[in-house]
């Protein structure tokens, strides 16, 4: 009987901090500018130059630590991490070693080891499919990125599947985005992920030999790479071999994994204190500024939407993990007079004089309309727009959506007709009541108006009537559909079913 193995995964995430200048010099940061146009003697490592610490990078690092619940160091201590590679002109990287800015912390169900500050390397581009120009191997280096402030976030080995790794990284990215510490754009390299992977027999607590997958920059590639490496290690162990500790590269096009180098330990980097940056105390006001800038974070907002607003887990997560949706939802709830007691309406939104008759149900309905209807329409409407799916950038105001939900809840219009009103709002804006009046979408009134339409549908479908009279109510959908078609969706399905029962004496 073969042994089953489980992966043990820890992540190292490099986050480019959203500062105006580099970590240790005054060079401007800008993505996509001509190569080597944002450099100076300091970030190029010229002899006799002295680095200075970017105060804003420290503030953003403190914000990350506070948001993740870590222990903050009140002293900044930097080390030199020595390695020789073309993307590091100094031959070393200024980083933090044994005194990181942040120790411990957690996010969701994953614990953190540390968060430390360092500078980024430059960008290497390998030319041509084979990397050959004129018969010799060639790479070019753009030093614009060299020296960019980085926060490296290191997790504990608490992750046990590629899917969990991808899901947690999405949570981290959204948390950092809402903190405002980085644009976390994976396509531009603002967030890059390394994965340390080992396997062990299921049910055991030990740790196997780990390998490191470097610089994966999309969630899909992260999942593919981890799954490929877990499969590779499992084959090695099941065949009686030993996994070697090494750094690996995953090629998403071929699905192959290749070795880059043997995995270094801290002794290989010959860390020693940075002689040009003596330890400095972090100013108290920097802690205060960082703390004051922290907004409500996605997990906290999700919990509030479940516990206070009464939303289900799926709706709460969608709204909390997309800040623009959450802000729009809360504005709509306030416009509907359904803000929970104790919560203030968002700035610029006035609560109506008459609150909603059932605030909890109103909140749930608004969440459903946003998540299931509005976002889908906006994404289809503006597929090529950077703001696609953002209701705040649409013609549908929170007041209009609140009014639409109120019309549907009062059964002044049917849910289907509400969709037609929403289509008009997305296309042209306006007021739902005016659109209902203009397009004749008001719900058909009492039974007197609806009865002849239901009777006509029954007369046109005698086979369905026979089944209904025998006690089989499944075909009632045929009658409801026929009435809906005749009334252009203005009839209430429940009322149609009730009238059909009355007419047939059921």
N, C-alpha and C positions, 0 to 999 in steps of 0.2 A: 504494500500500500504506500503510495507516494505521499510525501510530506507537503502540507499546504503552507504557503508563505504569505506574510503580509508585509507591505512596504512601511517603512518608517521615514518620514520626510520632514526636513526642516528647510525653511526658505531664508534667503538673504536678498533683501529688496533694496535697490539703490534708487533713491528719489532725488531728482534734481530740484533743489529748492528755488522758489520763485523770487529770487533777489534781482536787483538791477545790475549788479556787478559780480565779479568772481569772488572766490572764497578768500583769497589772500592778496588780491591786487585790485586796482580800480578799472580793469578792462570791462567794457560793456558786454552783457550777454544778449545774443540775438541768434535765433535759429534760422538757417537758410541763407545767411549772408555769404559773400564770396570767401573762399578759404583763406585762413591766416590773416584776416583783417582785424581781429580783436585779440591782439597779443601785445605783450610788453616784456621787458627784461625780467620782471619778477615771475610771471607765469611760464616763461621760457627757461627759467633757471639759470640766468646769466650770473657769473661770479660777482660777488659783492652786493647783490640785491637782498632786500629784507622784506619778508612777508608781513602783512598786517591782517588782523582777524576781522572778517565781515560781521559787524554787529547784528545786522538784520538776519543773517543766516543763523546766528545763535538764538535769536528770538523765535524764529520759525522752528528750530530744533526743540526748544523748550515747549512750544505749543504741541508738537507731536508727542513729547514725553508726557505732558499733562493729559492730553486726550487719551493716551493709552494706559494711563494709570501707573507709570513707572516712577522710580525714585530718581530725582534730579540731583546732579552734582552741582555744587555752588562754585566749583573751580574748573577752569578750562585747561586741560593738559593735552598737548599734542606730541606725537611721536613721528619719527621718520620710518617709513615702511619701504625698505630697499628692494627694488627689482629693476631689471634692465629690459626695456622693450621700446620700440620706436615711438609709441604713443605717450611716453613719459620722458620728456627731454632732460629732466633733472636726474634721472636714474633712481628717484625715490618719490614716494607720495607722502604728503603730510596728512596724517590720519590720527585717530585716537586709538589707544591700545588698552592699557589696563585701567584707565579711568574714563569710561565713556560718559557722554553727557547724560544718558538715561540708562538705568539698570532695571531690568524686570518689566513688569506690566503685562497686559493681555489685551486681546481683542476677540470678543466672542469666546469660543472654546479653545483658542490657541494662545499659549503663553509666549511671552517675549523674553529673549535673553538680554538684549541691549539695543540701544539706538545711539550711534556715534556719528560725529561730523568728520568729513574729509573732503578732499578735492577730487574732481573727476579727471580721468585721463583724456587725451586727445582722441580724435576719430581716425581710424585707419580705413582706407578703401583699397581693395585689391582689384586691380584692373584686368579686364578680359576674363573669359571663362577659365583659362588656365593660369591667369595672372602673369602672362608673359608678354613683354614688349621687346621687340628687337632681339629675341633669343634669350633674354635674361628675365628672371622673376622680378616683378615690380609691384610695389604698393606705394600709395601716396598718403600723406598725413595732413590733416587739417587740425591745427592747434587752437581753433576758435573755442572748442569745447573744453580744452585743457584748463583746469583750475575752477571749473564750475562747482558751486557748493553742492555737496551731496549729504543726505542723511541716509546712512545704511541701517536698515531695520532687520534684526536677526531674530528669528523665532526659535523656540525650543522644538525638539522633534516630536510634535504633537499631531502631525498630519499623517493620515493613513490611506489616502487614495489620491489619484490625480484629480478627481472631481472635487474632493474636499479642498485641495490646494487651489484650484481655480476659483472655487466659490469664495474661499477666504480672501484670496487676493483681490477679488472684485469688491468685497466689503472694505478691505484696507484702502483700495484706490478711491472709493467713494468717500470714505472717512477723510482721507487727505485732501480730496477735492473740496469737500465742504468746509474743512478747516481753512482752506485758502493758502496752504503752504507750498503748493505746486500745481501746475496744470495737469500733472500725471498723464501726459500724452504718451502712450506706449509707442505709437508710430514714430514720434520724434525722439524717442529715447529718454523722455523725462522720467519714466519708470521702467526699470529693468529688473529681472528676477533670475537668481541662481537657485538651484534646488540641490540640496544634499540628500542623497537617497541611499538607503540600505534596506535589506530584507531580513526577516527573522521568521522562524516557525510560528504559526498562529498559536496564541495562548502563552507564549513566552515573553519575558521582559527584557532580555538582553538586546544588545545592539550589534548589528553586523558591521562589516567594513563598508564605509560610505564612499560614494563617488559624488562628483559635483558636475551638474549640467550648467553651463555658463550662458548668461545673457540671452534669455528667452524673452521676447518682447510682444507676445500676444497670448491671450488666454487659451486659444486653441492649440498653439504650439506648446504651451506649458503642459497641457493635458497629454498631448501626443508624445512629447519628450519623456515625461515621467513614466507613462505606460510602456514606452519602448525600453527605457532603462530598467524598469522592474522586470519586464519579460526577459531582458538580456541577463540580468543577475540571477533570475530564477533558473534559466537554462544552465548557467555556469555551475551553480550549486547542485542542481539535480544531476549533473553529469560528473559530479565529484571534484570539481575544480574550486579555485578560490578567487573571490572578487578582489581585484587590486584597487588600492586607493589612488584615484587619479581624477584629473579634470577632463571633462568630455564635452564634445560639441554634438548637438542634434541638428541634423539637416531635415527640415520639415518637408522638403520637396521629395527626397528619396526615402525618408523615414529611417535613415542610417545614423548610427552613433559612432563617432571616431574619437580617438584619444588626442588631447592637446598636450598634456604634460602630466607628470606624476604630481599628485596633490601635495601642496606645500603645507607645512605646519608653521606656527608662528616663528620658530627658530630660523626657518629658511629665509624669512624677511629681514632678519637682523634688526629688529626694532630697537631704537634708542631715542631718548627724549630729543625733541626738536630744539636745537641750540639757539635758533633765531626767534623762538616763541616761548619765552619762559611762562610758567603757569600764571594765570591771572584769575582774580575773583570775578564771578559773574555779578554785575551790578544788580542790586535789589529791584530797581525800577524795571529792569528787563524781565524779571519774573512777573512783576505786576502787569506790564504791558502784554505779555504772552497770555496770562490768565484772563485778562479782560477781553481778549480778542477771540476766545474760544466760543463758537456757537453751539447750539444743540446738535448733537452728533446723530448719525443715522440710527444706531441701535437704540439710543434714548428716545428718539422721535418715534420709532416703530413701537416701542413699549408704550409710549403715551397714547398713540393711536389705538392700540388694542385695549389698554386698561381704562383710559378716560373717554375716548371717542367711541368705543364699542365696535371697532372695525375688525374684520377677520384678519388672520395672519397674512394672507396673500395681498389683500388691499393695503394693509398697513406697511408692508415691506416695499411694495411698488412706490407708494407715495413718499415714504421716508428715504428711500435710496435714490430718488431723483428729486433733488431739492426744489427744482422749478415746479414739479407736480405737487409736492407738499405745500409749497407757498400758495399755489393757485387753489388747491383744495381748501386750505384754511380761509382764504379770502371768500370763496364761494359759500362755505359754511357760515361765515359771519354775515354775508349778504342775505342768507336764508334765515337768519335769526336762530341758528342752531349751534352756536359756540357753547361748549360745555361750561357750566358754572365755574367761576374761578379763573377762567382763561380770558385774556384780553383779545379783542379783535385786532387783526393786523393793521398797521398804519395805513390810513387812507380809506379804510372800509368802515362805513357806518352801519350799525345794526338797525334793522327795521323796527318800527314801533311795535309791531305784532310779531312775537317769536313764532317759530314753527310749532305746529300742534304736537308733533312727536319728534323732538330734536334728534334722538338716537337713530330713528329710522331715516330721517332726512339726511343725516351724516352718512349713513350706509349707502343710501341711494346716490348721493353726490359722488362718493368714492367709486361706485360702480359706473356711473356715467362717465367719469373722467378716465378710469382705467380700461373700461371695456368699449367705450364708444368714441370719446373725444380724441384720445391719443391716436387711435387707429385712423380716424379721418384726417387728422392733421399730418400724420406721417405720410399717408397716401397723397395728400394735397401738396405737400412741400418736400417731396422725396429728395430733391437736390439741394435743399436749404440746410445750412448748418443748424438752424433752430427748429428743424422738423420735429414734430411731436411735442413742442413746447407751447402749452396753451397761453402762457403769458405773452407770447409773441403773435398770437392769433387775433382774429376779429371777435372771438367769443369772450365777452367780459364775464367775470365772476357773477355779476348781477344778472346777466342774461341766463347763465346756466342755472343759477338758483331759481329764477323765475320759471324756467323750463321744467325743472324737477318738481316745483310746486304744482304746475299744471297737470303733470302726469300723476302725482300723488293724489290730487283732488279729482282725478278721472275726468278732467275737463277735456283732455286728449288721451288717446291710447298710447301705449309704449311705442307701437310702430309709428304712429303719427309723430311722436316725440323725436324719433329718428329723422323723420323728414324735416322737422323744424331745425334740428341740429345741423343737418346738411345745409340748410339755408343760412344759418348763423355762421358756419365755417366759411361759406362762400362770400357772404355779404355783410355779416354782422346784423345789428338791429335788435328789436325787442320780440321775444317769443309770442306774446299775445297778438301783436300786429301781424306777424307771419301766419299765425293760425287763422286770423280773420281774413287775411288776403287770399290765402290758398285754400280756404274752406276745409280746414283740418279738425274742426271741433268735433268731439265725440258725439255720436248719435245719442239722442236723449233716452227717454224711457222706452218701455216695451211697446207702446203704441207705434212708435216710429220704426222700431227694429223688427217687430213681429212679422209684417208682411215679407220682409227680406228673408227671414229665417224660414218662413213657410214656403217661399219660392225655392229655396235651396233644398228643403226636404222633398218637395214635389219633383224636383229635377233629379233626385237620387233615390229611387224606390228601393234599390238593393241595399243601400246603406240603412234606410228606414227599417227594412226587414231585420237586419242584424241588430239594430238598436232595440227594436221591440222584443227581440229574443234575449236581451240582457247583455249583449256584447257592446260595450260603450267605446271600444277602441276606434271604430270608424267615425266617431263624432268629429275628428279632425277634418274630415272631408267637408262636413257641413260648415264648420268654423272657417275653413279656408275659402269656401265659396262665398260666404257672407263677407269676409274680409276683402275679397277681390271686388265684390259688388260695391262695398262702402269705402273702398280705397283706404282700408286699414283703420277706419274711424269707429268700428264696432269693438266693444269689449268682449274678449273671448269667453270670459266667465258668464257674461250676460247672454251670449249666444247659446252656450251650453244649457243654461237654465231655461231659456225660452223653448229650446228644442225639447227638453224634457216635459215642459208644461204642455206643449202642443201635442206631443205623443202620449201624454198621460203616464209618463214613467215616474 
